[in-house]
Amino acid sequence: MKGIDNEGVSFYKNRNAIIYFEYKYRKEVTMEQLAEKYSITKQRIWQIIRRCQLGEGDYYEGFENFKEKEDSLKELGIDNDQIHKLLRKWMSDKYGVKTITLKDERI
């Protein structure tokens, strides 16, 4: 990974996997509780969980899956707003990632 040494990669990979599995299998734990436990924001917890979902538990694999999908859409010449919508749909349909409904998506 760019800008991080092997020790850092190992630390974050393990931490992120633990966060993901705690959230997935300990149904009573909330993102707020995990954020407090790991001294990071609830938003960061959500990002970790989402990326781990895309990588079947592996944050970095999830990042690569997302980047590959994003790059393939860019190669098609699709504009950024449409790419964003397509990526959200892809994450939801393929991986069951919950996304926040955007204002323009509301009925």
Gaussian input, Z-matrix of N, CA and C with variables (Angstrom, degrees):
# hf/3-21g

backbone

0 1
 N
 C     1     B1
 C     2     B2     1     A1
 N     3     B3     2     A2     1     D1
 C     4     B4     3     A3     2     D2
 C     5     B5     4     A4     3     D3
 N     6     B6     5     A5     4     D4
 C     7     B7     6     A6     5     D5
 C     8     B8     7     A7     6     D6
 N     9     B9     8     A8     7     D7
 C    10    B10     9     A9     8     D8
 C    11    B11    10    A10     9     D9
 N    12    B12    11    A11    10    D10
 C    13    B13    12    A12    11    D11
 C    14    B14    13    A13    12    D12
 N    15    B15    14    A14    13    D13
 C    16    B16    15    A15    14    D14
 C    17    B17    16    A16    15    D15
 N    18    B18    17    A17    16    D16
 C    19    B19    18    A18    17    D17
 C    20    B20    19    A19    18    D18
 N    21    B21    20    A20    19    D19
 C    22    B22    21    A21    20    D20
 C    23    B23    22    A22    21    D21
 N    24    B24    23    A23    22    D22
 C    25    B25    24    A24    23    D23
 C    26    B26    25    A25    24    D24
 N    27    B27    26    A26    25    D25
 C    28    B28    27    A27    26    D26
 C    29    B29    28    A28    27    D27
 N    30    B30    29    A29    28    D28
 C    31    B31    30    A30    29    D29
 C    32    B32    31    A31    30    D30
 N    33    B33    32    A32    31    D31
 C    34    B34    33    A33    32    D32
 C    35    B35    34    A34    33    D33
 N    36    B36    35    A35    34    D34
 C    37    B37    36    A36    35    D35
 C    38    B38    37    A37    36    D36
 N    39    B39    38    A38    37    D37
 C    40    B40    39    A39    38    D38
 C    41    B41    40    A40    39    D39
 N    42    B42    41    A41    40    D40
 C    43    B43    42    A42    41    D41
 C    44    B44    43    A43    42    D42
 N    45    B45    44    A44    43    D43
 C    46    B46    45    A45    44    D44
 C    47    B47    46    A46    45    D45
 N    48    B48    47    A47    46    D46
 C    49    B49    48    A48    47    D47
 C    50    B50    49    A49    48    D48
 N    51    B51    50    A50    49    D49
 C    52    B52    51    A51    50    D50
 C    53    B53    52    A52    51    D51
 N    54    B54    53    A53    52    D52
 C    55    B55    54    A54    53    D53
 C    56    B56    55    A55    54    D54
 N    57    B57    56    A56    55    D55
 C    58    B58    57    A57    56    D56
 C    59    B59    58    A58    57    D57
 N    60    B60    59    A59    58    D58
 C    61    B61    60    A60    59    D59
 C    62    B62    61    A61    60    D60
 N    63    B63    62    A62    61    D61
 C    64    B64    63    A63    62    D62
 C    65    B65    64    A64    63    D63
 N    66    B66    65    A65    64    D64
 C    67    B67    66    A66    65    D65
 C    68    B68    67    A67    66    D66
 N    69    B69    68    A68    67    D67
 C    70    B70    69    A69    68    D68
 C    71    B71    70    A70    69    D69
 N    72    B72    71    A71    70    D70
 C    73    B73    72    A72    71    D71
 C    74    B74    73    A73    72    D72
 N    75    B75    74    A74    73    D73
 C    76    B76    75    A75    74    D74
 C    77    B77    76    A76    75    D75
 N    78    B78    77    A77    76    D76
 C    79    B79    78    A78    77    D77
 C    80    B80    79    A79    78    D78
 N    81    B81    80    A80    79    D79
 C    82    B82    81    A81    80    D80
 C    83    B83    82    A82    81    D81
 N    84    B84    83    A83    82    D82
 C    85    B85    84    A84    83    D83
 C    86    B86    85    A85    84    D84
 N    87    B87    86    A86    85    D85
 C    88    B88    87    A87    86    D86
 C    89    B89    88    A88    87    D87
 N    90    B90    89    A89    88    D88
 C    91    B91    90    A90    89    D89
 C    92    B92    91    A91    90    D90
 N    93    B93    92    A92    91    D91
 C    94    B94    93    A93    92    D92
 C    95    B95    94    A94    93    D93
 N    96    B96    95    A95    94    D94
 C    97    B97    96    A96    95    D95
 C    98    B98    97    A97    96    D96
 N    99    B99    98    A98    97    D97
 C   100   B100    99    A99    98    D98
 C   101   B101   100   A100    99    D99
 N   102   B102   101   A101   100   D100
 C   103   B103   102   A102   101   D101
 C   104   B104   103   A103   102   D102
 N   105   B105   104   A104   103   D103
 C   106   B106   105   A105   104   D104
 C   107   B107   106   A106   105   D105
 N   108   B108   107   A107   106   D106
 C   109   B109   108   A108   107   D107
 C   110   B110   109   A109   108   D108
 N   111   B111   110   A110   109   D109
 C   112   B112   111   A111   110   D110
 C   113   B113   112   A112   111   D111
 N   114   B114   113   A113   112   D112
 C   115   B115   114   A114   113   D113
 C   116   B116   115   A115   114   D114
 N   117   B117   116   A116   115   D115
 C   118   B118   117   A117   116   D116
 C   119   B119   118   A118   117   D117
 N   120   B120   119   A119   118   D118
 C   121   B121   120   A120   119   D119
 C   122   B122   121   A121   120   D120
 N   123   B123   122   A122   121   D121
 C   124   B124   123   A123   122   D122
 C   125   B125   124   A124   123   D123
 N   126   B126   125   A125   124   D124
 C   127   B127   126   A126   125   D125
 C   128   B128   127   A127   126   D126
 N   129   B129   128   A128   127   D127
 C   130   B130   129   A129   128   D128
 C   131   B131   130   A130   129   D129
 N   132   B132   131   A131   130   D130
 C   133   B133   132   A132   131   D131
 C   134   B134   133   A133   132   D132
 N   135   B135   134   A134   133   D133
 C   136   B136   135   A135   134   D134
 C   137   B137   136   A136   135   D135
 N   138   B138   137   A137   136   D136
 C   139   B139   138   A138   137   D137
 C   140   B140   139   A139   138   D138
 N   141   B141   140   A140   139   D139
 C   142   B142   141   A141   140   D140
 C   143   B143   142   A142   141   D141
 N   144   B144   143   A143   142   D142
 C   145   B145   144   A144   143   D143
 C   146   B146   145   A145   144   D144
 N   147   B147   146   A146   145   D145
 C   148   B148   147   A147   146   D146
 C   149   B149   148   A148   147   D147
 N   150   B150   149   A149   148   D148
 C   151   B151   150   A150   149   D149
 C   152   B152   151   A151   150   D150
 N   153   B153   152   A152   151   D151
 C   154   B154   153   A153   152   D152
 C   155   B155   154   A154   153   D153
 N   156   B156   155   A155   154   D154
 C   157   B157   156   A156   155   D155
 C   158   B158   157   A157   156   D156
 N   159   B159   158   A158   157   D157
 C   160   B160   159   A159   158   D158
 C   161   B161   160   A160   159   D159
 N   162   B162   161   A161   160   D160
 C   163   B163   162   A162   161   D161
 C   164   B164   163   A163   162   D162
 N   165   B165   164   A164   163   D163
 C   166   B166   165   A165   164   D164
 C   167   B167   166   A166   165   D165
 N   168   B168   167   A167   166   D166
 C   169   B169   168   A168   167   D167
 C   170   B170   169   A169   168   D168
 N   171   B171   170   A170   169   D169
 C   172   B172   171   A171   170   D170
 C   173   B173   172   A172   171   D171
 N   174   B174   173   A173   172   D172
 C   175   B175   174   A174   173   D173
 C   176   B176   175   A175   174   D174
 N   177   B177   176   A176   175   D175
 C   178   B178   177   A177   176   D176
 C   179   B179   178   A178   177   D177
 N   180   B180   179   A179   178   D178
 C   181   B181   180   A180   179   D179
 C   182   B182   181   A181   180   D180
 N   183   B183   182   A182   181   D181
 C   184   B184   183   A183   182   D182
 C   185   B185   184   A184   183   D183
 N   186   B186   185   A185   184   D184
 C   187   B187   186   A186   185   D185
 C   188   B188   187   A187   186   D186
 N   189   B189   188   A188   187   D187
 C   190   B190   189   A189   188   D188
 C   191   B191   190   A190   189   D189
 N   192   B192   191   A191   190   D190
 C   193   B193   192   A192   191   D191
 C   194   B194   193   A193   192   D192
 N   195   B195   194   A194   193   D193
 C   196   B196   195   A195   194   D194
 C   197   B197   196   A196   195   D195
 N   198   B198   197   A197   196   D196
 C   199   B199   198   A198   197   D197
 C   200   B200   199   A199   198   D198
 N   201   B201   200   A200   199   D199
 C   202   B202   201   A201   200   D200
 C   203   B203   202   A202   201   D201
 N   204   B204   203   A203   202   D202
 C   205   B205   204   A204   203   D203
 C   206   B206   205   A205   204   D204
 N   207   B207   206   A206   205   D205
 C   208   B208   207   A207   206   D206
 C   209   B209   208   A208   207   D207
 N   210   B210   209   A209   208   D208
 C   211   B211   210   A210   209   D209
 C   212   B212   211   A211   210   D210
 N   213   B213   212   A212   211   D211
 C   214   B214   213   A213   212   D212
 C   215   B215   214   A214   213   D213
 N   216   B216   215   A215   214   D214
 C   217   B217   216   A216   215   D215
 C   218   B218   217   A217   216   D216
 N   219   B219   218   A218   217   D217
 C   220   B220   219   A219   218   D218
 C   221   B221   220   A220   219   D219
 N   222   B222   221   A221   220   D220
 C   223   B223   222   A222   221   D221
 C   224   B224   223   A223   222   D222
 N   225   B225   224   A224   223   D223
 C   226   B226   225   A225   224   D224
 C   227   B227   226   A226   225   D225
 N   228   B228   227   A227   226   D226
 C   229   B229   228   A228   227   D227
 C   230   B230   229   A229   228   D228
 N   231   B231   230   A230   229   D229
 C   232   B232   231   A231   230   D230
 C   233   B233   232   A232   231   D231
 N   234   B234   233   A233   232   D232
 C   235   B235   234   A234   233   D233
 C   236   B236   235   A235   234   D234
 N   237   B237   236   A236   235   D235
 C   238   B238   237   A237   236   D236
 C   239   B239   238   A238   237   D237
 N   240   B240   239   A239   238   D238
 C   241   B241   240   A240   239   D239
 C   242   B242   241   A241   240   D240
 N   243   B243   242   A242   241   D241
 C   244   B244   243   A243   242   D242
 C   245   B245   244   A244   243   D243
 N   246   B246   245   A245   244   D244
 C   247   B247   246   A246   245   D245
 C   248   B248   247   A247   246   D246
 N   249   B249   248   A248   247   D247
 C   250   B250   249   A249   248   D248
 C   251   B251   250   A250   249   D249
 N   252   B252   251   A251   250   D250
 C   253   B253   252   A252   251   D251
 C   254   B254   253   A253   252   D252
 N   255   B255   254   A254   253   D253
 C   256   B256   255   A255   254   D254
 C   257   B257   256   A256   255   D255
 N   258   B258   257   A257   256   D256
 C   259   B259   258   A258   257   D257
 C   260   B260   259   A259   258   D258
 N   261   B261   260   A260   259   D259
 C   262   B262   261   A261   260   D260
 C   263   B263   262   A262   261   D261
 N   264   B264   263   A263   262   D262
 C   265   B265   264   A264   263   D263
 C   266   B266   265   A265   264   D264
 N   267   B267   266   A266   265   D265
 C   268   B268   267   A267   266   D266
 C   269   B269   268   A268   267   D267
 N   270   B270   269   A269   268   D268
 C   271   B271   270   A270   269   D269
 C   272   B272   271   A271   270   D270
 N   273   B273   272   A272   271   D271
 C   274   B274   273   A273   272   D272
 C   275   B275   274   A274   273   D273
 N   276   B276   275   A275   274   D274
 C   277   B277   276   A276   275   D275
 C   278   B278   277   A277   276   D276
 N   279   B279   278   A278   277   D277
 C   280   B280   279   A279   278   D278
 C   281   B281   280   A280   279   D279
 N   282   B282   281   A281   280   D280
 C   283   B283   282   A282   281   D281
 C   284   B284   283   A283   282   D282
 N   285   B285   284   A284   283   D283
 C   286   B286   285   A285   284   D284
 C   287   B287   286   A286   285   D285
 N   288   B288   287   A287   286   D286
 C   289   B289   288   A288   287   D287
 C   290   B290   289   A289   288   D288
 N   291   B291   290   A290   289   D289
 C   292   B292   291   A291   290   D290
 C   293   B293   292   A292   291   D291
 N   294   B294   293   A293   292   D292
 C   295   B295   294   A294   293   D293
 C   296   B296   295   A295   294   D294
 N   297   B297   296   A296   295   D295
 C   298   B298   297   A297   296   D296
 C   299   B299   298   A298   297   D297
 N   300   B300   299   A299   298   D298
 C   301   B301   300   A300   299   D299
 C   302   B302   301   A301   300   D300
 N   303   B303   302   A302   301   D301
 C   304   B304   303   A303   302   D302
 C   305   B305   304   A304   303   D303
 N   306   B306   305   A305   304   D304
 C   307   B307   306   A306   305   D305
 C   308   B308   307   A307   306   D306
 N   309   B309   308   A308   307   D307
 C   310   B310   309   A309   308   D308
 C   311   B311   310   A310   309   D309
 N   312   B312   311   A311   310   D310
 C   313   B313   312   A312   311   D311
 C   314   B314   313   A313   312   D312
 N   315   B315   314   A314   313   D313
 C   316   B316   315   A315   314   D314
 C   317   B317   316   A316   315   D315
 N   318   B318   317   A317   316   D316
 C   319   B319   318   A318   317   D317
 C   320   B320   319   A319   318   D318

   B1=1.4519
   B2=1.5277
   B3=1.2877
   B4=1.4482
   B5=1.5299
   B6=1.3421
   B7=1.4510
   B8=1.5199
   B9=1.3087
   B10=1.4645
   B11=1.5232
   B12=1.3309
   B13=1.4621
   B14=1.5341
   B15=1.3212
   B16=1.4742
   B17=1.5216
   B18=1.3288
   B19=1.4664
   B20=1.5332
   B21=1.3268
   B22=1.4676
   B23=1.5126
   B24=1.3362
   B25=1.4755
   B26=1.5201
   B27=1.3315
   B28=1.4639
   B29=1.5263
   B30=1.3359
   B31=1.4619
   B32=1.5225
   B33=1.3385
   B34=1.4665
   B35=1.5243
   B36=1.3289
   B37=1.4610
   B38=1.5295
   B39=1.3237
   B40=1.4696
   B41=1.5269
   B42=1.3319
   B43=1.4667
   B44=1.5233
   B45=1.3208
   B46=1.4580
   B47=1.5218
   B48=1.3270
   B49=1.4665
   B50=1.5279
   B51=1.3227
   B52=1.4679
   B53=1.5239
   B54=1.3179
   B55=1.4710
   B56=1.5216
   B57=1.3321
   B58=1.4676
   B59=1.5237
   B60=1.3241
   B61=1.4592
   B62=1.5233
   B63=1.3306
   B64=1.4649
   B65=1.5254
   B66=1.3285
   B67=1.4600
   B68=1.5288
   B69=1.3109
   B70=1.4626
   B71=1.5270
   B72=1.3268
   B73=1.4612
   B74=1.5220
   B75=1.3057
   B76=1.4642
   B77=1.5103
   B78=1.3024
   B79=1.4711
   B80=1.5256
   B81=1.3158
   B82=1.4572
   B83=1.5306
   B84=1.3250
   B85=1.4632
   B86=1.5333
   B87=1.3361
   B88=1.4597
   B89=1.5321
   B90=1.3304
   B91=1.4634
   B92=1.5294
   B93=1.3192
   B94=1.4621
   B95=1.5243
   B96=1.3319
   B97=1.4627
   B98=1.5306
   B99=1.3165
   B100=1.4661
   B101=1.5242
   B102=1.3264
   B103=1.4587
   B104=1.5315
   B105=1.3082
   B106=1.4561
   B107=1.5334
   B108=1.3090
   B109=1.4672
   B110=1.5249
   B111=1.3352
   B112=1.4679
   B113=1.5293
   B114=1.3158
   B115=1.4748
   B116=1.5239
   B117=1.3326
   B118=1.4526
   B119=1.5271
   B120=1.3174
   B121=1.4589
   B122=1.5260
   B123=1.3223
   B124=1.4555
   B125=1.5256
   B126=1.3293
   B127=1.4660
   B128=1.5258
   B129=1.3377
   B130=1.4669
   B131=1.5280
   B132=1.3184
   B133=1.4713
   B134=1.5209
   B135=1.3324
   B136=1.4643
   B137=1.5272
   B138=1.3395
   B139=1.4649
   B140=1.5288
   B141=1.3113
   B142=1.4679
   B143=1.5218
   B144=1.3193
   B145=1.4639
   B146=1.5209
   B147=1.3222
   B148=1.4675
   B149=1.5281
   B150=1.3231
   B151=1.4621
   B152=1.5220
   B153=1.3202
   B154=1.4625
   B155=1.5282
   B156=1.3257
   B157=1.4642
   B158=1.5220
   B159=1.3298
   B160=1.4642
   B161=1.5249
   B162=1.3238
   B163=1.4650
   B164=1.5109
   B165=1.3255
   B166=1.4610
   B167=1.5316
   B168=1.3311
   B169=1.4579
   B170=1.5130
   B171=1.3192
   B172=1.4630
   B173=1.5297
   B174=1.3215
   B175=1.4603
   B176=1.5248
   B177=1.3334
   B178=1.4586
   B179=1.5222
   B180=1.3172
   B181=1.4628
   B182=1.5274
   B183=1.3212
   B184=1.4577
   B185=1.5164
   B186=1.3337
   B187=1.4560
   B188=1.5306
   B189=1.3236
   B190=1.4682
   B191=1.5279
   B192=1.3308
   B193=1.4704
   B194=1.5233
   B195=1.3300
   B196=1.4645
   B197=1.5197
   B198=1.3343
   B199=1.4645
   B200=1.5280
   B201=1.3346
   B202=1.4705
   B203=1.5275
   B204=1.3231
   B205=1.4620
   B206=1.5306
   B207=1.3246
   B208=1.4602
   B209=1.5346
   B210=1.3206
   B211=1.4642
   B212=1.5245
   B213=1.3369
   B214=1.4698
   B215=1.5237
   B216=1.3287
   B217=1.4678
   B218=1.5295
   B219=1.3267
   B220=1.4639
   B221=1.5247
   B222=1.3275
   B223=1.4639
   B224=1.5242
   B225=1.3143
   B226=1.4646
   B227=1.5335
   B228=1.3278
   B229=1.4615
   B230=1.5142
   B231=1.3038
   B232=1.4675
   B233=1.5279
   B234=1.3436
   B235=1.4641
   B236=1.5325
   B237=1.3366
   B238=1.4676
   B239=1.5251
   B240=1.3254
   B241=1.4698
   B242=1.5237
   B243=1.3284
   B244=1.4656
   B245=1.5303
   B246=1.3399
   B247=1.4700
   B248=1.5189
   B249=1.3256
   B250=1.4612
   B251=1.5342
   B252=1.3084
   B253=1.4721
   B254=1.5216
   B255=1.3293
   B256=1.4696
   B257=1.5252
   B258=1.3241
   B259=1.4676
   B260=1.5224
   B261=1.3164
   B262=1.4740
   B263=1.5267
   B264=1.3247
   B265=1.4633
   B266=1.5265
   B267=1.3284
   B268=1.4659
   B269=1.5288
   B270=1.3382
   B271=1.4648
   B272=1.5247
   B273=1.3112
   B274=1.4545
   B275=1.5252
   B276=1.3308
   B277=1.4609
   B278=1.5245
   B279=1.3147
   B280=1.4696
   B281=1.5239
   B282=1.3404
   B283=1.4660
   B284=1.5276
   B285=1.3144
   B286=1.4614
   B287=1.5149
   B288=1.3361
   B289=1.4605
   B290=1.5195
   B291=1.3250
   B292=1.4622
   B293=1.5167
   B294=1.3199
   B295=1.4568
   B296=1.5233
   B297=1.2956
   B298=1.4596
   B299=1.5226
   B300=1.3159
   B301=1.4589
   B302=1.5172
   B303=1.3190
   B304=1.4602
   B305=1.5221
   B306=1.3211
   B307=1.4607
   B308=1.5185
   B309=1.3461
   B310=1.4542
   B311=1.5352
   B312=1.3332
   B313=1.4619
   B314=1.5301
   B315=1.3049
   B316=1.4649
   B317=1.5247
   B318=1.3250
   B319=1.4726
   B320=1.4978
   A1=108.75
   A2=114.31
   A3=121.27
   A4=110.35
   A5=116.12
   A6=121.39
   A7=115.59
   A8=117.88
   A9=120.51
   A10=108.38
   A11=116.67
   A12=120.13
   A13=110.53
   A14=115.97
   A15=120.92
   A16=112.49
   A17=116.52
   A18=119.95
   A19=110.32
   A20=115.99
   A21=120.64
   A22=111.92
   A23=115.92
   A24=120.47
   A25=109.30
   A26=116.60
   A27=120.81
   A28=111.12
   A29=116.82
   A30=120.89
   A31=111.16
   A32=116.40
   A33=120.00
   A34=111.86
   A35=117.13
   A36=120.06
   A37=110.21
   A38=115.88
   A39=120.33
   A40=111.29
   A41=116.56
   A42=119.75
   A43=111.01
   A44=116.49
   A45=120.06
   A46=111.86
   A47=117.15
   A48=120.52
   A49=110.54
   A50=116.53
   A51=120.40
   A52=110.38
   A53=116.84
   A54=120.80
   A55=110.05
   A56=116.36
   A57=120.71
   A58=111.14
   A59=117.09
   A60=119.29
   A61=112.09
   A62=117.56
   A63=119.33
   A64=110.10
   A65=116.09
   A66=120.11
   A67=111.25
   A68=116.78
   A69=121.02
   A70=112.98
   A71=117.39
   A72=119.63
   A73=114.60
   A74=118.65
   A75=121.00
   A76=107.02
   A77=116.37
   A78=121.97
   A79=113.26
   A80=118.06
   A81=119.81
   A82=112.66
   A83=118.50
   A84=120.71
   A85=109.98
   A86=115.10
   A87=120.19
   A88=109.90
   A89=115.08
   A90=119.56
   A91=110.65
   A92=116.53
   A93=120.17
   A94=111.16
   A95=116.57
   A96=120.49
   A97=111.22
   A98=117.12
   A99=120.20
   A100=110.87
   A101=116.73
   A102=120.66
   A103=110.70
   A104=115.39
   A105=119.93
   A106=110.52
   A107=116.71
   A108=121.47
   A109=111.68
   A110=117.82
   A111=121.91
   A112=112.95
   A113=116.58
   A114=122.62
   A115=112.53
   A116=114.53
   A117=121.28
   A118=107.69
   A119=117.04
   A120=119.57
   A121=112.11
   A122=114.94
   A123=120.84
   A124=109.85
   A125=117.45
   A126=121.85
   A127=110.70
   A128=117.19
   A129=120.72
   A130=110.09
   A131=117.27
   A132=120.80
   A133=109.26
   A134=117.00
   A135=121.28
   A136=110.18
   A137=117.52
   A138=121.14
   A139=111.18
   A140=116.38
   A141=120.75
   A142=110.18
   A143=117.45
   A144=121.69
   A145=110.25
   A146=116.34
   A147=120.38
   A148=110.92
   A149=117.87
   A150=120.42
   A151=111.20
   A152=117.32
   A153=120.20
   A154=111.14
   A155=117.23
   A156=120.22
   A157=110.09
   A158=117.26
   A159=121.61
   A160=111.95
   A161=116.61
   A162=121.28
   A163=113.17
   A164=117.21
   A165=122.98
   A166=111.47
   A167=114.56
   A168=121.59
   A169=114.05
   A170=118.15
   A171=122.34
   A172=109.86
   A173=116.47
   A174=122.41
   A175=111.88
   A176=116.82
   A177=120.52
   A178=112.25
   A179=117.27
   A180=120.19
   A181=110.08
   A182=116.43
   A183=121.15
   A184=111.56
   A185=116.16
   A186=120.69
   A187=109.92
   A188=116.91
   A189=121.40
   A190=111.22
   A191=117.51
   A192=121.10
   A193=111.10
   A194=115.68
   A195=120.83
   A196=110.42
   A197=116.34
   A198=121.14
   A199=111.20
   A200=117.15
   A201=120.59
   A202=111.10
   A203=116.35
   A204=120.82
   A205=110.48
   A206=116.25
   A207=120.83
   A208=110.40
   A209=117.55
   A210=121.55
   A211=111.67
   A212=116.66
   A213=119.46
   A214=111.22
   A215=117.07
   A216=120.76
   A217=111.10
   A218=116.49
   A219=120.23
   A220=111.15
   A221=116.32
   A222=121.04
   A223=112.26
   A224=116.28
   A225=121.17
   A226=112.00
   A227=116.14
   A228=120.11
   A229=113.99
   A230=117.07
   A231=121.87
   A232=108.73
   A233=116.86
   A234=119.76
   A235=110.78
   A236=115.08
   A237=121.64
   A238=114.01
   A239=118.33
   A240=119.85
   A241=111.20
   A242=115.99
   A243=120.48
   A244=110.27
   A245=117.24
   A246=121.05
   A247=109.41
   A248=116.69
   A249=121.23
   A250=110.41
   A251=117.22
   A252=121.30
   A253=111.53
   A254=116.74
   A255=120.41
   A256=111.82
   A257=117.11
   A258=120.05
   A259=111.20
   A260=116.75
   A261=120.18
   A262=110.47
   A263=116.98
   A264=121.10
   A265=110.34
   A266=117.22
   A267=122.70
   A268=110.52
   A269=117.15
   A270=120.27
   A271=111.18
   A272=116.34
   A273=121.19
   A274=112.04
   A275=116.07
   A276=120.74
   A277=112.93
   A278=117.36
   A279=120.80
   A280=113.18
   A281=116.64
   A282=119.88
   A283=114.09
   A284=117.35
   A285=120.19
   A286=114.14
   A287=116.92
   A288=121.07
   A289=108.81
   A290=115.86
   A291=120.47
   A292=108.40
   A293=115.34
   A294=120.10
   A295=108.78
   A296=115.70
   A297=121.84
   A298=107.96
   A299=116.67
   A300=120.78
   A301=108.72
   A302=115.86
   A303=121.00
   A304=110.47
   A305=116.27
   A306=121.45
   A307=111.78
   A308=118.32
   A309=120.65
   A310=113.44
   A311=117.72
   A312=121.84
   A313=112.42
   A314=116.56
   A315=120.75
   A316=110.57
   A317=114.51
   A318=120.23
   A319=109.42
   D1=144.21
   D2=-178.30
   D3=-69.83
   D4=129.75
   D5=173.60
   D6=78.36
   D7=12.51
   D8=-179.50
   D9=-141.58
   D10=135.97
   D11=-179.21
   D12=-81.95
   D13=172.36
   D14=-176.77
   D15=-60.34
   D16=-36.14
   D17=178.80
   D18=-65.04
   D19=-41.35
   D20=177.71
   D21=-65.23
   D22=-42.64
   D23=177.83
   D24=-58.62
   D25=-46.60
   D26=-179.49
   D27=-61.14
   D28=-44.92
   D29=-179.91
   D30=-60.17
   D31=-51.85
   D32=-176.09
   D33=-69.57
   D34=-35.56
   D35=177.88
   D36=-61.20
   D37=-45.52
   D38=178.82
   D39=-66.54
   D40=-46.58
   D41=-179.61
   D42=-60.48
   D43=-45.61
   D44=-178.32
   D45=-64.48
   D46=-39.52
   D47=177.83
   D48=-63.66
   D49=-41.39
   D50=178.81
   D51=-63.74
   D52=-45.43
   D53=178.60
   D54=-58.46
   D55=-47.62
   D56=-178.58
   D57=-60.58
   D58=-48.17
   D59=-177.00
   D60=-70.54
   D61=-33.53
   D62=174.73
   D63=-61.96
   D64=-45.04
   D65=-179.10
   D66=-67.26
   D67=-41.69
   D68=-175.76
   D69=-72.36
   D70=-39.97
   D71=-171.87
   D72=-105.63
   D73=-17.88
   D74=174.58
   D75=-101.49
   D76=85.29
   D77=-171.74
   D78=-58.40
   D79=-23.31
   D80=-177.89
   D81=-82.14
   D82=-11.32
   D83=-178.61
   D84=-85.16
   D85=138.68
   D86=-179.01
   D87=-106.59
   D88=164.74
   D89=175.92
   D90=-62.18
   D91=-36.22
   D92=178.47
   D93=-61.93
   D94=-42.75
   D95=179.04
   D96=-65.43
   D97=-40.72
   D98=177.88
   D99=-65.75
   D100=-40.15
   D101=178.62
   D102=-60.09
   D103=-44.22
   D104=179.08
   D105=-65.73
   D106=-44.78
   D107=-178.54
   D108=-59.93
   D109=-40.67
   D110=-175.54
   D111=-100.98
   D112=5.80
   D113=177.72
   D114=54.11
   D115=45.43
   D116=173.73
   D117=-133.90
   D118=169.49
   D119=-176.06
   D120=-77.14
   D121=159.08
   D122=175.21
   D123=-60.56
   D124=-37.70
   D125=177.65
   D126=-59.85
   D127=-42.29
   D128=179.63
   D129=-66.70
   D130=-38.68
   D131=176.22
   D132=-59.35
   D133=-45.66
   D134=179.75
   D135=-60.55
   D136=-42.14
   D137=178.85
   D138=-62.46
   D139=-43.59
   D140=179.51
   D141=-62.37
   D142=-46.34
   D143=-179.54
   D144=-61.51
   D145=-45.36
   D146=-179.47
   D147=-61.65
   D148=-48.25
   D149=-179.67
   D150=-63.54
   D151=-38.62
   D152=178.05
   D153=-65.21
   D154=-35.86
   D155=175.99
   D156=-61.26
   D157=-41.59
   D158=-178.89
   D159=-69.28
   D160=-22.42
   D161=-179.33
   D162=-111.08
   D163=18.84
   D164=-179.86
   D165=49.97
   D166=47.32
   D167=177.40
   D168=102.96
   D169=-14.83
   D170=-178.65
   D171=-105.48
   D172=111.33
   D173=-177.21
   D174=-55.95
   D175=-47.80
   D176=-175.17
   D177=-70.26
   D178=-34.46
   D179=174.23
   D180=-66.07
   D181=-39.19
   D182=176.54
   D183=-61.99
   D184=-40.32
   D185=177.27
   D186=-61.74
   D187=-44.56
   D188=179.65
   D189=-64.17
   D190=-42.73
   D191=177.89
   D192=-59.51
   D193=-44.59
   D194=179.47
   D195=-63.04
   D196=-47.21
   D197=-177.64
   D198=-63.15
   D199=-41.49
   D200=178.52
   D201=-61.64
   D202=-44.42
   D203=179.28
   D204=-64.02
   D205=-44.96
   D206=179.27
   D207=-61.17
   D208=-45.27
   D209=-179.79
   D210=-63.39
   D211=-38.78
   D212=179.79
   D213=-65.29
   D214=-35.16
   D215=177.11
   D216=-70.97
   D217=-38.40
   D218=177.62
   D219=-63.39
   D220=-38.84
   D221=178.95
   D222=-61.55
   D223=-26.05
   D224=178.67
   D225=-80.20
   D226=-5.90
   D227=178.59
   D228=81.07
   D229=19.72
   D230=-179.48
   D231=-76.89
   D232=139.83
   D233=-179.02
   D234=-71.75
   D235=158.71
   D236=-172.64
   D237=-59.49
   D238=-38.81
   D239=179.04
   D240=-63.33
   D241=-42.36
   D242=179.33
   D243=-68.90
   D244=-38.64
   D245=177.02
   D246=-58.21
   D247=-45.22
   D248=-179.76
   D249=-58.41
   D250=-46.35
   D251=179.45
   D252=-64.38
   D253=-42.83
   D254=179.95
   D255=-66.44
   D256=-38.45
   D257=177.51
   D258=-64.97
   D259=-40.91
   D260=178.00
   D261=-62.12
   D262=-43.33
   D263=179.02
   D264=-64.85
   D265=-44.04
   D266=179.02
   D267=-59.31
   D268=-46.56
   D269=-179.99
   D270=-62.75
   D271=-40.66
   D272=-179.45
   D273=-69.01
   D274=-49.43
   D275=-176.10
   D276=-69.68
   D277=-45.34
   D278=-173.56
   D279=-83.58
   D280=-36.98
   D281=-172.44
   D282=-117.17
   D283=-3.62
   D284=-179.95
   D285=71.12
   D286=21.91
   D287=179.81
   D288=-71.15
   D289=127.77
   D290=177.16
   D291=-78.82
   D292=131.01
   D293=177.80
   D294=-121.22
   D295=154.96
   D296=178.52
   D297=-79.29
   D298=134.17
   D299=178.07
   D300=-69.66
   D301=124.97
   D302=178.68
   D303=-80.43
   D304=159.29
   D305=-177.31
   D306=-54.69
   D307=-44.18
   D308=-177.61
   D309=-76.85
   D310=-4.60
   D311=177.27
   D312=-95.87
   D313=-10.27
   D314=-177.98
   D315=-73.87
   D316=146.29
   D317=179.62
   D318=-86.16

